[in-house]
Amino acid sequence: MSKTYKLAIIGCGGIANGKHLPSLKKLSNVDIVAFCDIVEHRAIEAAALYGAEGARVYTDYTELLQDESIEIVHVCTPNDSHADISIAALEAGKHVMSEKPMAKTAADAARMVEAARRTGKKLTVGYNNRFRPDSQHLKKICESGELGDIYYAKAHAIRRRAVPTWGVFLDEEKQGGGPLIDIGTHALDLTLWMLDNYKPKVVLGTSYHKLSQRENAANAWGPWDPAKFTVEDSAFGMIVMENGATIVLESSWALNSLEVDEAKCSLSGTEGGADMKDGLRINGEEHSRLFTKTVDLSAGGVAFYDGKSEKDSDLEMRLWLKAIEEDTDPVVTPEQAYVVSQILEAIYESSRTGQAVYL
């Protein structure tokens, strides 16, 4: 019989209630025993909905970490606190899942990698888009060599008008940036994972504040307050890898474009290509003729779970617990997430300086 792990949630806001807690609640080998939030009623409400019997509530995460019975901690707080809380949890002997991005800065992400190595505890980052059925299938195609040498890719994270106006999304001090670090990070992680390439050489980037200062702008979540919109509304980057491969990253919360895609990638290899723009499509050449095929993802379940369907966040949580139970690397390793943070920071730096950034 498998062990039941005691898990704590630090940060009981939208991402905890929208992703972590519902998926963790479905697992039979986890008891959610502690909830922490600086706004106490959020922790109380989460504990009532998802907590094991006798679940405890905290407003200070350092007090929670003193409980030696807690084995796993999920960090679901604003970006600027990911590193400090994660490192403290690792040093307290807990395995840690931090929400994306790994940290506000690359230096903080590096500290997290070092802490995981030093403590011997597992650390992962919540890049849940790897666990979608189309992502899982495309990863298999890339690993099989069907696309050949993938030398050009695009990472897509474009919204026409969907600026998040709640929480601290528009606060540069708390978040470290806007759409690039919020949704661009997902698209970049997905693309690097498909290429299995984590050796960037040079980055050139631009960021813009073109639409952020408009009053009463059309927006999916209502108009934003320009005075509080201190992050970019769009950012773009070109990344050249050590092996010569090129990645173009596009991210925006508000852009006058009808080409809207989020957390998707397009790949071009020597033997074929793939994109996620209209389902999962594979293109190539066969018998001197070009072909395009759309993959039917409606049958066969998802990777690692044949015959059954599973939400991406459910699969993410289950495989994270499996990595702990079997003492294997998590699907998202801290070293991979650190490279994502390096590249994001380089795009911001390049935009500020007007110069390419060499890594």
Sequence and secondary structure as in RCSB ss.txt:
>XXXX:A:sequence
MSKTYKLAIIGCGGIANGKHLPSLKKLSNVDIVAFCDIVEHRAIEAAALYGAEGARVYTDYTELLQDESIEIVHV
CTPNDSHADISIAALEAGKHVMSEKPMAKTAADAARMVEAARRTGKKLTVGYNNRFRPDSQHLKKICESGELGDI
YYAKAHAIRRRAVPTWGVFLDEEKQGGGPLIDIGTHALDLTLWMLDNYKPKVVLGTSYHKLSQRENAANAWGPWD
PAKFTVEDSAFGMIVMENGATIVLESSWALNSLEVDEAKCSLSGTEGGADMKDGLRINGEEHSRLFTKTVDLSAG
GVAFYDGKSEKDSDLEMRLWLKAIEEDTDPVVTPEQAYVVSQILEAIYESSRTGQAVYL
>XXXX:A:secstr
    EEEEEE  SHHIIIIIHHHHHT TTEEEEEEE SSHHHHHHHHHHH  TT EEES HHHHTT TT  EEEE
 S GGGHHHHHHHHHHTT EEEE SSS SSHHHHHHHHHHHHHH   EEE  GGGGSHHHHHHHHHHHHTTT SE
EEEEEEEE SB    STTTT HHHHSSSHIIIIIHHHHHHHHHHHT   EEEEEEEEE SSTT TT   TT    
GGG  S SEEEEEEEETTS EEEEEEESB S S  EEEEEEEEESSEEEE TTSSEEEEEETTEEEEEE   SSS
EETTEETS   HHHHHHHHHHHHHHHT   SS HHHHHHHHHHHHHHHHHHHHSS EE 
